[in-house]
């Protein structure tokens, strides 16, 4: 009997020790998760400071160093998150950290660091996919948010095929979620379809782009009219590329109206809408009417380039190119050359944007009586468009024909 009691006592002691060890392990994991959450919050604050160009005395080098510091803090947050493992009792905290990681990744995209964003989004997807299996109603919407952010980051890197692959998961997921509650998910579905339309457009699948864009604007028209400004602008750009100029003008006019109500009047994003409006008017031969929207777009784009360099410089380059086209048509070639040269100096790795700026430069030089100087940018534009059309059949044919026609006259 004594032996039985002794064995039982030893077993109870062992269980007690095991319980203490499990408690210590769980406590360490909780601490790691809380540390990760705090680090993500610090990283977001650092990024916010880095992209705020209103800070007196802050140089581009200072901002770059601050972004690097924020990336390092984010790396530490992910490291702590990974070290915490997947203890079942910390599901709620793990989901909270995943939400912070998604928000941080979006900040990284704004700062022009999509490749860094993807690391954190991958970790968030893993957590949310696991929780969505356990509790679909609660966690599938968050999983959709993580996938949407990932697709956007892939598109920022120029990986449009990967973005479309993700769209193929996102849109069905949101359609399924909206089955029983269409009003609750109409906005999310509309935004996802607008993104899918942009991605289809980028690779030249115009029919699918137009269908997705039309559905997106239809949903957002009632679900969130303020978002219709951006989605309608994209729809107009796709229609314009397809040669449906009158429909494009109608779409962008609706976007302008909603933008005026949805934005605060100083929104940098509004410059994109006004630039597309200007392009539509130019395409329809209504050049004098394009002057006012392009002038306003240029002011907003310059402010954007100063305040949000990553996106703003691209917007400014596009607006300057459209302005150069307008000035050439208005027989102001010297001003057109100046605008086109500035646009060329701002274009980055986007071959489509650079090709259009070079074509505008060539056309303005011809109008200025400098055909010999126009040949080099025109030839470069044709070469870029040739490569783009080969890589993306169905895209850039209209622009390529314009560039080729210009080069054939030189």
Secondary structure, DSSP 8 states (H G I E B T S, - for coil): -HHHHHHHHHHHHHHHHHHHHHHHHHHHHHHHHHHHHHHHHHHHHHHHHHH-TTSTT--HHHHHHHHHHHHHHHHHHHHHHHHTTT-GGGHHHHHHHHHHHHHHHHHHHHTT-HHHHHHHHHHHHHHHHHHHHH-HHHHHHHHHHHHHHHHHHHHHTT-HHHHHHHHHHHHHHHHHHTTT-HHHHHHHHHHHHHHHHHHHHHTT-HHHHHHHHHHHHHHHHHH-GGGHHHHHHHHHHHHHHTT-HHHHHHHHHHHHHHHHHHS-S--TTHHHHHHHHHHHHHHTT-HHHHHHHHHHHHHHHHHHHHH-HHHHHHHHHHHHHHHHHHHHHTT-HHHHHHHHHHHHHH--S-HHHHHHHHHHHHHHHHHTT-HHHHHHHHHHHHHHHHHHHHHSTTSSHHHHHHHHHHHHT-
